[in-house]
Amino acid sequence: MKTISDEAIILRRFPYGEKDIIFVLFTKYQGKKRVIAKGVRSITSRRGGHLDLFNIISLSMREGSGMDLITEATTLHTLSEVKNNKNLLYVGYYVAELLELMLSDEVVESHVFNETVRLLCEINKTKTYVGSQLRSYERYLLSNGGFWSDEIHGTSIPEGEVKRKEFFQSLIEEVADKRLKTKQWVD
């Protein structure tokens, strides 16, 4: 069995059985993927504290027959301000939803990973965010996916923050062919 080391942002987690959790991770070198952590819901688990939502972690995984198995995890950034401030928590959920909609599974997107970590750490450090940070990130994701070109779309961006928000969010919904569930939570 091959062991893989990587960095990841925890986007979602689902209980699985009595003691296990399935995670949706966005990893630096493997892209977005689903993995399982065995026994992390038990009180004696050493990995459980590191595997919290929105944590940026360093992890080791072993290839499994279905999903990879997390064997080790260490926290790099906890993003405690994001988790303790309702408005910033909403931004975290919004960013996670954008990544799940805009990225394909297991496609390496190291530059998107780095930009996402930069955005989340900046918001965590300043303890606030402005809508223009999210518009810039949305534009980055659209451009990365080949759905945005400054030459084609650059002149069509409306004036005013509210109209700009609606413009980018409707474009993302059109591209993903799915409604954004968290869009009303962020500016």
C-alpha positions as CSV (number, residue, x, y, z in Angstrom):
1,M,0.0,0.0,0.0
2,K,1.4,3.4,-1.1
3,T,1.6,6.2,1.5
4,I,1.0,9.8,0.3
5,S,1.9,13.0,2.2
6,D,0.1,16.2,1.4
7,E,-1.4,19.5,2.7
8,A,-5.2,19.9,2.7
9,I,-8.1,22.2,3.7
10,I,-11.0,20.4,5.3
11,L,-14.1,21.4,3.3
12,R,-16.7,19.0,4.7
13,R,-17.1,16.0,7.0
14,F,-19.7,13.3,7.3
15,P,-20.1,10.7,10.1
16,Y,-19.6,7.2,8.9
17,G,-20.5,4.4,11.2
18,E,-19.9,4.7,14.9
19,K,-16.3,5.9,14.9
20,D,-15.3,6.9,11.4
21,I,-15.7,10.1,9.4
22,I,-15.6,10.7,5.6
23,F,-13.9,14.0,4.7
24,V,-14.0,16.1,1.6
25,L,-10.5,17.6,1.3
26,F,-8.9,20.1,-1.0
27,T,-5.3,18.9,-1.2
28,K,-2.4,20.8,-2.6
29,Y,-1.0,17.9,-4.8
30,Q,-4.0,15.7,-5.5
31,G,-6.9,18.2,-5.8
32,K,-10.3,17.7,-4.3
33,K,-10.9,14.3,-2.9
34,R,-12.9,12.2,-0.4
35,V,-11.0,10.2,2.2
36,I,-11.9,8.3,5.4
37,A,-10.5,8.6,8.9
38,K,-11.0,5.4,10.9
39,G,-11.7,5.8,14.7
40,V,-11.5,9.6,14.9
41,R,-14.9,9.9,16.6
42,S,-13.6,7.9,19.6
43,I,-12.5,9.8,22.7
44,T,-8.9,8.4,22.5
45,S,-8.3,9.5,18.9
46,R,-5.1,11.5,18.5
47,R,-6.1,12.6,15.0
48,G,-9.6,13.9,15.8
49,G,-8.5,17.3,17.1
50,H,-6.6,18.0,13.9
51,L,-9.4,17.1,11.6
52,D,-11.8,20.0,12.3
53,L,-13.7,21.8,9.6
54,F,-11.6,24.5,7.7
55,N,-8.4,23.4,9.3
56,I,-5.4,23.5,7.1
57,I,-3.5,20.3,7.8
58,S,-0.5,18.3,6.8
59,L,-1.5,14.7,6.4
60,S,-0.4,11.2,5.4
61,M,-2.8,8.9,3.6
62,R,-2.7,5.3,2.6
63,E,-4.3,4.2,-0.6
64,G,-7.4,2.2,0.0
65,S,-9.5,0.0,-2.3
66,G,-12.3,2.6,-2.3
67,M,-11.2,5.8,-0.5
68,D,-7.8,6.7,0.8
69,L,-7.4,6.4,4.6
70,I,-6.0,9.2,6.7
71,T,-3.2,7.7,8.9
72,E,-1.7,10.9,10.3
73,A,-2.7,14.5,10.6
74,T,-1.1,17.7,12.0
75,T,-2.7,21.1,12.1
76,L,-0.9,23.9,10.2
77,H,-3.5,26.6,10.6
78,T,-6.7,26.4,12.7
79,L,-8.3,29.6,11.4
80,S,-9.8,30.1,14.9
81,E,-11.1,33.6,14.1
82,V,-13.0,32.2,11.1
83,K,-14.6,29.5,13.3
84,N,-15.5,31.9,16.2
85,N,-17.0,34.8,14.2
86,K,-20.3,34.0,12.5
87,N,-19.8,36.3,9.5
88,L,-16.3,34.8,8.9
89,L,-17.7,31.3,9.3
90,Y,-20.2,32.1,6.6
91,V,-17.3,33.1,4.3
92,G,-15.6,29.8,5.1
93,Y,-18.7,27.9,4.1
94,Y,-19.1,30.0,1.0
95,V,-15.4,29.3,-0.1
96,A,-15.9,25.6,0.6
97,E,-19.0,25.6,-1.6
98,L,-17.3,27.4,-4.4
99,L,-14.4,24.9,-4.4
100,E,-16.8,22.0,-4.4
101,L,-18.8,23.4,-7.3
102,M,-15.9,24.8,-9.4
103,L,-13.3,22.0,-9.1
104,S,-13.3,18.5,-10.5
105,D,-12.3,15.6,-8.2
106,E,-8.6,14.6,-8.1
107,V,-7.4,17.3,-10.5
108,V,-4.2,19.0,-9.2
109,E,-4.8,22.7,-8.6
110,S,-1.8,23.7,-6.4
111,H,-2.1,27.4,-7.4
112,V,-5.8,27.4,-6.4
113,F,-4.9,25.7,-3.1
114,N,-2.3,28.4,-2.4
115,E,-4.7,31.2,-3.3
116,T,-7.4,29.7,-1.1
117,V,-5.1,29.3,1.9
118,R,-3.9,32.9,1.4
119,L,-7.5,34.2,1.4
120,L,-8.6,32.2,4.4
121,C,-5.5,33.1,6.4
122,E,-5.8,36.8,5.5
123,I,-9.4,36.9,6.6
124,N,-8.5,35.0,9.8
125,K,-5.6,37.5,10.5
126,T,-7.6,40.7,9.9
127,K,-10.7,39.3,11.6
128,T,-12.9,40.8,8.8
129,Y,-13.4,40.6,5.1
130,V,-14.7,42.9,2.3
131,G,-16.9,41.8,-0.6
132,S,-14.2,42.8,-3.0
133,Q,-11.9,40.0,-1.6
134,L,-14.6,37.4,-2.5
135,R,-15.3,38.9,-5.9
136,S,-11.6,38.7,-6.7
137,Y,-11.5,35.1,-5.5
138,E,-14.7,34.2,-7.6
139,R,-13.1,35.8,-10.6
140,Y,-9.9,33.8,-10.0
141,L,-11.8,30.5,-9.8
142,L,-13.7,31.4,-13.0
143,S,-10.5,32.3,-14.8
144,N,-8.8,29.2,-13.6
145,G,-11.6,27.0,-14.9
146,G,-11.5,28.8,-18.3
147,F,-14.8,30.5,-17.8
148,W,-13.5,34.1,-17.5
149,S,-11.3,36.2,-19.7
150,D,-10.5,39.8,-19.0
151,E,-10.5,40.5,-22.8
152,I,-14.0,39.1,-23.2
153,H,-15.7,39.8,-19.8
154,G,-13.7,42.7,-18.4
155,T,-15.9,45.4,-19.7
156,S,-19.1,43.7,-18.6
157,I,-18.5,43.9,-14.8
158,P,-21.3,46.1,-13.4
159,E,-20.6,49.1,-11.1
160,G,-21.5,48.9,-7.4
161,E,-20.7,46.1,-5.0
162,V,-24.2,44.6,-4.8
163,K,-24.5,44.3,-8.6
164,R,-21.0,42.9,-8.9
165,K,-21.8,40.3,-6.3
166,E,-25.0,39.3,-8.2
167,F,-23.1,39.2,-11.5
168,F,-20.3,36.9,-10.3
169,Q,-22.6,34.6,-8.3
170,S,-25.0,34.2,-11.2
171,L,-22.1,33.4,-13.5
172,I,-20.8,30.8,-11.1
173,E,-24.3,29.3,-10.9
174,E,-24.6,29.2,-14.6
175,V,-21.2,27.5,-15.0
176,A,-21.8,25.0,-12.2
177,D,-25.5,24.5,-13.3
178,K,-26.3,24.6,-9.6
179,R,-27.6,27.2,-7.1
180,L,-25.2,28.5,-4.5
181,K,-26.7,27.7,-1.1
182,T,-24.5,30.0,0.9
183,K,-24.6,33.1,-1.3
184,Q,-27.1,35.0,0.9
185,W,-24.7,34.7,3.9
186,V,-21.9,36.8,2.4
187,D,-21.5,40.3,1.1
